[in-house]
Each structure stands twice: as structure tokens, then as C-alpha cells.
């Protein structure tokens, strides 16, 4: 939770994977965030394939 509250803008990223358990924790925090009219219907997709990420980033 500290990482969210103490966040800052980062322009350079390390080339390493975030542990899957940490990603799930972040998804749980995001799910707890308010939504429009409290609808809370969200889906999270975790993509680890770097080529796929590069292809998606083009759009």
C-alpha cells in the first residue's frame, strides 16, 4: 500500500518481471478503488510476453 500512496512518476523502467503474487496484490488494491456508480465490473489481464506488449503498445 505504501507504494501506491508514495508513488512518483518514473521515466525509466527496469527490464525485470514483477512477481506474479505482487501483480495479484495490485489487482486486489485496484479492485478496492471506487468506480462509477459503484459498478465494480473490471477485468485485469496480466501479459508477460514482451513481444506481445510491444505490439499492443504500437496502438
N, CA, C and O atoms as a Tripos MOL2 file, in Angstrom:
@<TRIPOS>MOLECULE
protein
  236   235    59     0     0
PROTEIN
NO_CHARGES

@<TRIPOS>ATOM
      1 N           0.8160   -1.1830    0.0000 N.3       1 UNK1
      2 CA          0.0000    0.0000    0.0000 C.3       1 UNK1
      3 C           0.8670    1.2560    0.0000 C.2       1 UNK1
      4 O           0.4960    2.2690   -0.5930 O.2       1 UNK1
      5 N           2.0220    1.1910    0.6660 N.am      2 UNK2
      6 CA          2.9200    2.3460    0.6890 C.3       2 UNK2
      7 C           3.3480    2.7430   -0.7190 C.2       2 UNK2
      8 O           3.4850    3.9290   -1.0180 O.2       2 UNK2
      9 N           3.5570    1.7540   -1.5810 N.am      3 UNK3
     10 CA          3.9860    2.0430   -2.9490 C.3       3 UNK3
     11 C           2.9420    2.8790   -3.6860 C.2       3 UNK3
     12 O           3.2920    3.7320   -4.5020 O.2       3 UNK3
     13 N           1.6880    2.6410   -3.4070 N.am      4 UNK4
     14 CA          0.6180    3.4100   -4.0600 C.3       4 UNK4
     15 C           0.5470    4.8150   -3.4830 C.2       4 UNK4
     16 O           0.4450    5.7920   -4.2260 O.2       4 UNK4
     17 N           0.5990    4.9180   -2.1780 N.am      5 UNK5
     18 CA          0.4700    6.2200   -1.5340 C.3       5 UNK5
     19 C           1.6930    7.1080   -1.7330 C.2       5 UNK5
     20 O           1.5680    8.3320   -1.7360 O.2       5 UNK5
     21 N           2.8620    6.5180   -1.8970 N.am      6 UNK6
     22 CA          4.1000    7.2810   -2.0540 C.3       6 UNK6
     23 C           4.6130    7.2640   -3.4910 C.2       6 UNK6
     24 O           5.8050    7.4660   -3.7270 O.2       6 UNK6
     25 N           3.7270    7.0250   -4.4460 N.am      7 UNK7
     26 CA          4.1310    6.8620   -5.8490 C.3       7 UNK7
     27 C           4.7350    8.1440   -6.4200 C.2       7 UNK7
     28 O           4.5100    9.2440   -5.9160 O.2       7 UNK7
     29 N           5.4980    7.9630   -7.4730 N.am      8 UNK8
     30 CA          6.0880    9.0840   -8.1840 C.3       8 UNK8
     31 C           6.1880    8.7040   -9.6510 C.2       8 UNK8
     32 O           6.0840    7.5280  -10.0010 O.2       8 UNK8
     33 N           6.3840    9.6730  -10.4880 N.am      9 UNK9
     34 CA          6.4950    9.4270  -11.9140 C.3       9 UNK9
     35 C           7.8700    8.8490  -12.2360 C.2       9 UNK9
     36 O           8.8880    9.3830  -11.7960 O.2       9 UNK9
     37 N           7.9000    7.7680  -12.9960 N.am     10 UNK10
     38 CA          9.1580    7.1180  -13.3610 C.3      10 UNK10
     39 C           9.2500    7.0730  -14.8800 C.2      10 UNK10
     40 O           8.3080    6.6570  -15.5530 O.2      10 UNK10
     41 N          10.3690    7.4980  -15.4070 N.am     11 UNK11
     42 CA         10.5500    7.5280  -16.8670 C.3      11 UNK11
     43 C          11.3770    6.3510  -17.3820 C.2      11 UNK11
     44 O          11.3140    6.0190  -18.5660 O.2      11 UNK11
     45 N          12.1420    5.7270  -16.5100 N.am     12 UNK12
     46 CA         12.9490    4.5770  -16.8960 C.3      12 UNK12
     47 C          12.4770    3.3670  -16.1040 C.2      12 UNK12
     48 O          12.2160    3.4520  -14.9050 O.2      12 UNK12
     49 N          12.3720    2.2410  -16.7970 N.am     13 UNK13
     50 CA         11.8770    1.0350  -16.1540 C.3      13 UNK13
     51 C          12.9440   -0.0500  -16.2090 C.2      13 UNK13
     52 O          13.6850   -0.1590  -17.1860 O.2      13 UNK13
     53 N          13.0120   -0.8350  -15.1700 N.am     14 UNK14
     54 CA         13.9360   -1.9670  -15.1520 C.3      14 UNK14
     55 C          13.3820   -3.0700  -16.0390 C.2      14 UNK14
     56 O          12.1660   -3.2200  -16.1630 O.2      14 UNK14
     57 N          14.2590   -3.8340  -16.6500 N.am     15 UNK15
     58 CA         13.8500   -4.9270  -17.5280 C.3      15 UNK15
     59 C          13.7800   -6.2240  -16.7140 C.2      15 UNK15
     60 O          14.5560   -7.1550  -16.9300 O.2      15 UNK15
     61 N          12.8360   -6.2570  -15.7820 N.am     16 UNK16
     62 CA         12.6700   -7.4580  -14.9680 C.3      16 UNK16
     63 C          11.1850   -7.6820  -14.7070 C.2      16 UNK16
     64 O          10.3970   -6.7360  -14.6820 O.2      16 UNK16
     65 N          10.8210   -8.9240  -14.5160 N.am     17 UNK17
     66 CA          9.4240   -9.2610  -14.2650 C.3      17 UNK17
     67 C           9.0480   -8.9650  -12.8190 C.2      17 UNK17
     68 O           9.8480   -9.1420  -11.9010 O.2      17 UNK17
     69 N           7.8250   -8.5160  -12.6410 N.am     18 UNK18
     70 CA          7.2800   -8.3300  -11.2980 C.3      18 UNK18
     71 C           6.7160   -9.6780  -10.8630 C.2      18 UNK18
     72 O           6.0220  -10.3290  -11.6430 O.2      18 UNK18
     73 N           6.9940  -10.1060   -9.6540 N.am     19 UNK19
     74 CA          6.4620  -11.3970   -9.2000 C.3      19 UNK19
     75 C           4.9400  -11.4470   -9.3350 C.2      19 UNK19
     76 O           4.2470  -10.4720   -9.0420 O.2      19 UNK19
     77 N           4.4370  -12.5820   -9.7770 N.am     20 UNK20
     78 CA          3.0090  -12.7590  -10.0370 C.3      20 UNK20
     79 C           2.1700  -12.4370   -8.7990 C.2      20 UNK20
     80 O           1.1070  -11.8290   -8.9200 O.2      20 UNK20
     81 N           2.6270  -12.8320   -7.6280 N.am     21 UNK21
     82 CA          1.8910  -12.5680   -6.3930 C.3      21 UNK21
     83 C           1.7440  -11.0680   -6.1590 C.2      21 UNK21
     84 O           0.7070  -10.6160   -5.6740 O.2      21 UNK21
     85 N           2.7790  -10.2900   -6.5020 N.am     22 UNK22
     86 CA          2.7100   -8.8350   -6.3590 C.3      22 UNK22
     87 C           1.6850   -8.2420   -7.3320 C.2      22 UNK22
     88 O           0.9610   -7.3090   -6.9850 O.2      22 UNK22
     89 N           1.6280   -8.7870   -8.5460 N.am     23 UNK23
     90 CA          0.6400   -8.3200   -9.5170 C.3      23 UNK23
     91 C          -0.7780   -8.6040   -9.0300 C.2      23 UNK23
     92 O          -1.6700   -7.7710   -9.1900 O.2      23 UNK23
     93 N          -0.9850   -9.7700   -8.4410 N.am     24 UNK24
     94 CA         -2.3040  -10.0940   -7.9030 C.3      24 UNK24
     95 C          -2.6770   -9.1520   -6.7590 C.2      24 UNK24
     96 O          -3.8310   -8.7420   -6.6380 O.2      24 UNK24
     97 N          -1.7050   -8.8120   -5.9280 N.am     25 UNK25
     98 CA         -1.9480   -7.8690   -4.8410 C.3      25 UNK25
     99 C          -2.3590   -6.5110   -5.3920 C.2      25 UNK25
    100 O          -3.2920   -5.8890   -4.8840 O.2      25 UNK25
    101 N          -1.6630   -6.0480   -6.4340 N.am     26 UNK26
    102 CA         -2.0120   -4.7710   -7.0530 C.3      26 UNK26
    103 C          -3.4140   -4.8080   -7.6490 C.2      26 UNK26
    104 O          -4.1460   -3.8210   -7.5740 O.2      26 UNK26
    105 N          -3.7870   -5.9300   -8.2350 N.am     27 UNK27
    106 CA         -5.1410   -6.0750   -8.7870 C.3      27 UNK27
    107 C          -6.1810   -6.0010   -7.6730 C.2      27 UNK27
    108 O          -7.2440   -5.4090   -7.8580 O.2      27 UNK27
    109 N          -5.8850   -6.5940   -6.5220 N.am     28 UNK28
    110 CA         -6.8170   -6.5210   -5.3910 C.3      28 UNK28
    111 C          -6.9770   -5.0770   -4.9130 C.2      28 UNK28
    112 O          -8.0860   -4.6460   -4.5980 O.2      28 UNK28
    113 N          -5.8620   -4.3240   -4.8580 N.am     29 UNK29
    114 CA         -5.9450   -2.9130   -4.4760 C.3      29 UNK29
    115 C          -6.7620   -2.1290   -5.5040 C.2      29 UNK29
    116 O          -7.5900   -1.2950   -5.1360 O.2      29 UNK29
    117 N          -6.5330   -2.3920   -6.7690 N.am     30 UNK30
    118 CA         -7.2730   -1.6830   -7.8150 C.3      30 UNK30
    119 C          -8.7650   -2.0120   -7.7310 C.2      30 UNK30
    120 O          -9.6030   -1.1440   -7.9760 O.2      30 UNK30
    121 N          -9.0960   -3.2290   -7.3940 N.am     31 UNK31
    122 CA        -10.4920   -3.6320   -7.2770 C.3      31 UNK31
    123 C         -11.1790   -2.8970   -6.1260 C.2      31 UNK31
    124 O         -12.3920   -2.6940   -6.1650 O.2      31 UNK31
    125 N         -10.4280   -2.4980   -5.1120 N.am     32 UNK32
    126 CA        -10.9910   -1.7930   -3.9680 C.3      32 UNK32
    127 C         -11.2090   -0.3040   -4.2560 C.2      32 UNK32
    128 O         -11.8640    0.3860   -3.4750 O.2      32 UNK32
    129 N         -10.6700    0.1900   -5.3580 N.am     33 UNK33
    130 CA        -10.8150    1.6040   -5.7090 C.3      33 UNK33
    131 C         -12.2570    1.8950   -6.1260 C.2      33 UNK33
    132 O         -12.9490    1.0080   -6.6260 O.2      33 UNK33
    133 N         -12.7080    3.1220   -5.9230 N.am     34 UNK34
    134 CA        -14.0760    3.4770   -6.3150 C.3      34 UNK34
    135 C         -14.2810    3.3480   -7.8190 C.2      34 UNK34
    136 O         -13.3410    3.4780   -8.6040 O.2      34 UNK34
    137 N         -15.5110    3.0930   -8.1990 N.am     35 UNK35
    138 CA        -15.8640    3.0270   -9.6190 C.3      35 UNK35
    139 C         -17.1240    3.8570   -9.8520 C.2      35 UNK35
    140 O         -17.8310    4.1960   -8.9030 O.2      35 UNK35
    141 N         -17.3990    4.1800  -11.0980 N.am     36 UNK36
    142 CA        -18.5920    4.9620  -11.4260 C.3      36 UNK36
    143 C         -19.8410    4.2120  -10.9840 C.2      36 UNK36
    144 O         -20.0430    3.0550  -11.3500 O.2      36 UNK36
    145 N         -20.6570    4.8650  -10.2130 N.am     37 UNK37
    146 CA        -21.9010    4.2760   -9.6980 C.3      37 UNK37
    147 C         -21.6690    2.9600   -8.9710 C.2      37 UNK37
    148 O         -22.5830    2.1420   -8.8610 O.2      37 UNK37
    149 N         -20.4740    2.7520   -8.4810 N.am     38 UNK38
    150 CA        -20.1240    1.5470   -7.7210 C.3      38 UNK38
    151 C         -20.4030    0.2590   -8.4960 C.2      38 UNK38
    152 O         -20.8140   -0.7430   -7.9090 O.2      38 UNK38
    153 N         -20.1810    0.2830   -9.8050 N.am     39 UNK39
    154 CA        -20.4600   -0.8890  -10.6370 C.3      39 UNK39
    155 C         -19.4370   -1.9980  -10.4370 C.2      39 UNK39
    156 O         -19.7930   -3.1760  -10.4600 O.2      39 UNK39
    157 N         -18.1980   -1.6460  -10.2450 N.am     40 UNK40
    158 CA        -17.1180   -2.5850   -9.9150 C.3      40 UNK40
    159 C         -16.9390   -3.7640  -10.8760 C.2      40 UNK40
    160 O         -16.3860   -4.7910  -10.4850 O.2      40 UNK40
    161 N         -17.3840   -3.6380  -12.0910 N.am     41 UNK41
    162 CA        -17.1650   -4.7290  -13.0440 C.3      41 UNK41
    163 C         -15.8820   -4.4340  -13.8240 C.2      41 UNK41
    164 O         -15.8840   -3.6400  -14.7650 O.2      41 UNK41
    165 N         -14.8020   -5.0770  -13.4250 N.am     42 UNK42
    166 CA        -13.4860   -4.8700  -14.0420 C.3      42 UNK42
    167 C         -12.8420   -6.2100  -14.3130 C.2      42 UNK42
    168 O         -13.1240   -7.2100  -13.6530 O.2      42 UNK42
    169 N         -11.9780   -6.2030  -15.2930 N.am     43 UNK43
    170 CA        -11.1620   -7.3800  -15.5760 C.3      43 UNK43
    171 C          -9.7290   -6.9140  -15.7200 C.2      43 UNK43
    172 O          -9.4700   -5.8340  -16.2490 O.2      43 UNK43
    173 N          -8.8110   -7.7160  -15.2550 N.am     44 UNK44
    174 CA         -7.3860   -7.3990  -15.3600 C.3      44 UNK44
    175 C          -6.7150   -8.5080  -16.1600 C.2      44 UNK44
    176 O          -6.9390   -9.6950  -15.9210 O.2      44 UNK44
    177 N          -5.9000   -8.0990  -17.1010 N.am     45 UNK45
    178 CA         -5.1570   -9.0500  -17.9270 C.3      45 UNK45
    179 C          -3.6760   -8.8030  -17.6790 C.2      45 UNK45
    180 O          -3.1830   -7.6930  -17.8750 O.2      45 UNK45
    181 N          -2.9770   -9.8320  -17.2510 N.am     46 UNK46
    182 CA         -1.5450   -9.7370  -16.9830 C.3      46 UNK46
    183 C          -0.8110  -10.3670  -18.1580 C.2      46 UNK46
    184 O          -0.9710  -11.5560  -18.4360 O.2      46 UNK46
    185 N          -0.0070   -9.5630  -18.8430 N.am     47 UNK47
    186 CA          0.7280  -10.0330  -20.0160 C.3      47 UNK47
    187 C           2.2080   -9.9860  -19.6970 C.2      47 UNK47
    188 O           2.7370   -8.9340  -19.3370 O.2      47 UNK47
    189 N           2.8830  -11.1250  -19.8280 N.am     48 UNK48
    190 CA          4.3200  -11.1870  -19.5620 C.3      48 UNK48
    191 C           5.1480  -11.3440  -20.8370 C.2      48 UNK48
    192 O           6.3700  -11.1970  -20.8020 O.2      48 UNK48
    193 N           4.5020  -11.6370  -21.9490 N.am     49 UNK49
    194 CA          5.1880  -11.8170  -23.2210 C.3      49 UNK49
    195 C           5.6080  -10.4470  -23.7600 C.2      49 UNK49
    196 O           4.7580   -9.6340  -24.1220 O.2      49 UNK49
    197 N           6.9150  -10.1930  -23.8120 N.am     50 UNK50
    198 CA          7.4270   -8.8770  -24.1870 C.3      50 UNK50
    199 C           7.0920   -8.4980  -25.6300 C.2      50 UNK50
    200 O           6.8410   -7.3280  -25.9190 O.2      50 UNK50
    201 N           7.0870   -9.4510  -26.5130 N.am     51 UNK51
    202 CA          6.7380   -9.1570  -27.9120 C.3      51 UNK51
    203 C           5.2820   -8.7250  -28.0210 C.2      51 UNK51
    204 O           4.9640   -7.7830  -28.7460 O.2      51 UNK51
    205 N           4.4150   -9.4000  -27.3170 N.am     52 UNK52
    206 CA          3.0050   -9.0370  -27.3200 C.3      52 UNK52
    207 C           2.8080   -7.6410  -26.7420 C.2      52 UNK52
    208 O           2.0170   -6.8600  -27.2710 O.2      52 UNK52
    209 N           3.5080   -7.3210  -25.6770 N.am     53 UNK53
    210 CA          3.4240   -5.9940  -25.0640 C.3      53 UNK53
    211 C           3.8780   -4.9320  -26.0580 C.2      53 UNK53
    212 O           3.2410   -3.8840  -26.1660 O.2      53 UNK53
    213 N           4.9610   -5.1800  -26.7830 N.am     54 UNK54
    214 CA          5.4500   -4.2190  -27.7730 C.3      54 UNK54
    215 C           4.4250   -4.0100  -28.8890 C.2      54 UNK54
    216 O           4.2140   -2.8870  -29.3450 O.2      54 UNK54
    217 N           3.7940   -5.0990  -29.3220 N.am     55 UNK55
    218 CA          2.7830   -4.9950  -30.3770 C.3      55 UNK55
    219 C           1.5570   -4.2150  -29.9010 C.2      55 UNK55
    220 O           1.0020   -3.4150  -30.6550 O.2      55 UNK55
    221 N           1.1410   -4.4360  -28.6820 N.am     56 UNK56
    222 CA         -0.0050   -3.7120  -28.1400 C.3      56 UNK56
    223 C           0.3430   -2.2310  -27.9750 C.2      56 UNK56
    224 O          -0.5050   -1.3750  -28.2280 O.2      56 UNK56
    225 N           1.5490   -1.9170  -27.5630 N.am     57 UNK57
    226 CA          1.9640   -0.5230  -27.3150 C.3      57 UNK57
    227 C           1.9640    0.3050  -28.5920 C.2      57 UNK57
    228 O           1.8990    1.5320  -28.5230 O.2      57 UNK57
    229 N           2.0360   -0.3310  -29.7450 N.am     58 UNK58
    230 CA          2.0380    0.4020  -31.0190 C.3      58 UNK58
    231 C           0.7010    1.0960  -31.2640 C.2      58 UNK58
    232 O           0.6400    2.0830  -31.9970 O.2      58 UNK58
    233 N          -0.3550    0.5940  -30.6640 N.am     59 UNK59
    234 CA         -1.7050    1.1340  -30.9260 C.3      59 UNK59
    235 C          -2.0610    2.0900  -29.8850 C.2      59 UNK59
    236 O          -3.1520    2.6590  -29.9170 O.2      59 UNK59
@<TRIPOS>BOND
     1     1     2 1
     2     2     3 1
     3     3     4 2
     4     3     5 am
     5     5     6 1
     6     6     7 1
     7     7     8 2
     8     7     9 am
     9     9    10 1
    10    10    11 1
    11    11    12 2
    12    11    13 am
    13    13    14 1
    14    14    15 1
    15    15    16 2
    16    15    17 am
    17    17    18 1
    18    18    19 1
    19    19    20 2
    20    19    21 am
    21    21    22 1
    22    22    23 1
    23    23    24 2
    24    23    25 am
    25    25    26 1
    26    26    27 1
    27    27    28 2
    28    27    29 am
    29    29    30 1
    30    30    31 1
    31    31    32 2
    32    31    33 am
    33    33    34 1
    34    34    35 1
    35    35    36 2
    36    35    37 am
    37    37    38 1
    38    38    39 1
    39    39    40 2
    40    39    41 am
    41    41    42 1
    42    42    43 1
    43    43    44 2
    44    43    45 am
    45    45    46 1
    46    46    47 1
    47    47    48 2
    48    47    49 am
    49    49    50 1
    50    50    51 1
    51    51    52 2
    52    51    53 am
    53    53    54 1
    54    54    55 1
    55    55    56 2
    56    55    57 am
    57    57    58 1
    58    58    59 1
    59    59    60 2
    60    59    61 am
    61    61    62 1
    62    62    63 1
    63    63    64 2
    64    63    65 am
    65    65    66 1
    66    66    67 1
    67    67    68 2
    68    67    69 am
    69    69    70 1
    70    70    71 1
    71    71    72 2
    72    71    73 am
    73    73    74 1
    74    74    75 1
    75    75    76 2
    76    75    77 am
    77    77    78 1
    78    78    79 1
    79    79    80 2
    80    79    81 am
    81    81    82 1
    82    82    83 1
    83    83    84 2
    84    83    85 am
    85    85    86 1
    86    86    87 1
    87    87    88 2
    88    87    89 am
    89    89    90 1
    90    90    91 1
    91    91    92 2
    92    91    93 am
    93    93    94 1
    94    94    95 1
    95    95    96 2
    96    95    97 am
    97    97    98 1
    98    98    99 1
    99    99   100 2
   100    99   101 am
   101   101   102 1
   102   102   103 1
   103   103   104 2
   104   103   105 am
   105   105   106 1
   106   106   107 1
   107   107   108 2
   108   107   109 am
   109   109   110 1
   110   110   111 1
   111   111   112 2
   112   111   113 am
   113   113   114 1
   114   114   115 1
   115   115   116 2
   116   115   117 am
   117   117   118 1
   118   118   119 1
   119   119   120 2
   120   119   121 am
   121   121   122 1
   122   122   123 1
   123   123   124 2
   124   123   125 am
   125   125   126 1
   126   126   127 1
   127   127   128 2
   128   127   129 am
   129   129   130 1
   130   130   131 1
   131   131   132 2
   132   131   133 am
   133   133   134 1
   134   134   135 1
   135   135   136 2
   136   135   137 am
   137   137   138 1
   138   138   139 1
   139   139   140 2
   140   139   141 am
   141   141   142 1
   142   142   143 1
   143   143   144 2
   144   143   145 am
   145   145   146 1
   146   146   147 1
   147   147   148 2
   148   147   149 am
   149   149   150 1
   150   150   151 1
   151   151   152 2
   152   151   153 am
   153   153   154 1
   154   154   155 1
   155   155   156 2
   156   155   157 am
   157   157   158 1
   158   158   159 1
   159   159   160 2
   160   159   161 am
   161   161   162 1
   162   162   163 1
   163   163   164 2
   164   163   165 am
   165   165   166 1
   166   166   167 1
   167   167   168 2
   168   167   169 am
   169   169   170 1
   170   170   171 1
   171   171   172 2
   172   171   173 am
   173   173   174 1
   174   174   175 1
   175   175   176 2
   176   175   177 am
   177   177   178 1
   178   178   179 1
   179   179   180 2
   180   179   181 am
   181   181   182 1
   182   182   183 1
   183   183   184 2
   184   183   185 am
   185   185   186 1
   186   186   187 1
   187   187   188 2
   188   187   189 am
   189   189   190 1
   190   190   191 1
   191   191   192 2
   192   191   193 am
   193   193   194 1
   194   194   195 1
   195   195   196 2
   196   195   197 am
   197   197   198 1
   198   198   199 1
   199   199   200 2
   200   199   201 am
   201   201   202 1
   202   202   203 1
   203   203   204 2
   204   203   205 am
   205   205   206 1
   206   206   207 1
   207   207   208 2
   208   207   209 am
   209   209   210 1
   210   210   211 1
   211   211   212 2
   212   211   213 am
   213   213   214 1
   214   214   215 1
   215   215   216 2
   216   215   217 am
   217   217   218 1
   218   218   219 1
   219   219   220 2
   220   219   221 am
   221   221   222 1
   222   222   223 1
   223   223   224 2
   224   223   225 am
   225   225   226 1
   226   226   227 1
   227   227   228 2
   228   227   229 am
   229   229   230 1
   230   230   231 1
   231   231   232 2
   232   231   233 am
   233   233   234 1
   234   234   235 1
   235   235   236 2
@<TRIPOS>SUBSTRUCTURE
     1 UNK1         2 RESIDUE 1 A UNK
     2 UNK2         6 RESIDUE 1 A UNK
     3 UNK3        10 RESIDUE 1 A UNK
     4 UNK4        14 RESIDUE 1 A UNK
     5 UNK5        18 RESIDUE 1 A UNK
     6 UNK6        22 RESIDUE 1 A UNK
     7 UNK7        26 RESIDUE 1 A UNK
     8 UNK8        30 RESIDUE 1 A UNK
     9 UNK9        34 RESIDUE 1 A UNK
    10 UNK10       38 RESIDUE 1 A UNK
    11 UNK11       42 RESIDUE 1 A UNK
    12 UNK12       46 RESIDUE 1 A UNK
    13 UNK13       50 RESIDUE 1 A UNK
    14 UNK14       54 RESIDUE 1 A UNK
    15 UNK15       58 RESIDUE 1 A UNK
    16 UNK16       62 RESIDUE 1 A UNK
    17 UNK17       66 RESIDUE 1 A UNK
    18 UNK18       70 RESIDUE 1 A UNK
    19 UNK19       74 RESIDUE 1 A UNK
    20 UNK20       78 RESIDUE 1 A UNK
    21 UNK21       82 RESIDUE 1 A UNK
    22 UNK22       86 RESIDUE 1 A UNK
    23 UNK23       90 RESIDUE 1 A UNK
    24 UNK24       94 RESIDUE 1 A UNK
    25 UNK25       98 RESIDUE 1 A UNK
    26 UNK26      102 RESIDUE 1 A UNK
    27 UNK27      106 RESIDUE 1 A UNK
    28 UNK28      110 RESIDUE 1 A UNK
    29 UNK29      114 RESIDUE 1 A UNK
    30 UNK30      118 RESIDUE 1 A UNK
    31 UNK31      122 RESIDUE 1 A UNK
    32 UNK32      126 RESIDUE 1 A UNK
    33 UNK33      130 RESIDUE 1 A UNK
    34 UNK34      134 RESIDUE 1 A UNK
    35 UNK35      138 RESIDUE 1 A UNK
    36 UNK36      142 RESIDUE 1 A UNK
    37 UNK37      146 RESIDUE 1 A UNK
    38 UNK38      150 RESIDUE 1 A UNK
    39 UNK39      154 RESIDUE 1 A UNK
    40 UNK40      158 RESIDUE 1 A UNK
    41 UNK41      162 RESIDUE 1 A UNK
    42 UNK42      166 RESIDUE 1 A UNK
    43 UNK43      170 RESIDUE 1 A UNK
    44 UNK44      174 RESIDUE 1 A UNK
    45 UNK45      178 RESIDUE 1 A UNK
    46 UNK46      182 RESIDUE 1 A UNK
    47 UNK47      186 RESIDUE 1 A UNK
    48 UNK48      190 RESIDUE 1 A UNK
    49 UNK49      194 RESIDUE 1 A UNK
    50 UNK50      198 RESIDUE 1 A UNK
    51 UNK51      202 RESIDUE 1 A UNK
    52 UNK52      206 RESIDUE 1 A UNK
    53 UNK53      210 RESIDUE 1 A UNK
    54 UNK54      214 RESIDUE 1 A UNK
    55 UNK55      218 RESIDUE 1 A UNK
    56 UNK56      222 RESIDUE 1 A UNK
    57 UNK57      226 RESIDUE 1 A UNK
    58 UNK58      230 RESIDUE 1 A UNK
    59 UNK59      234 RESIDUE 1 A UNK
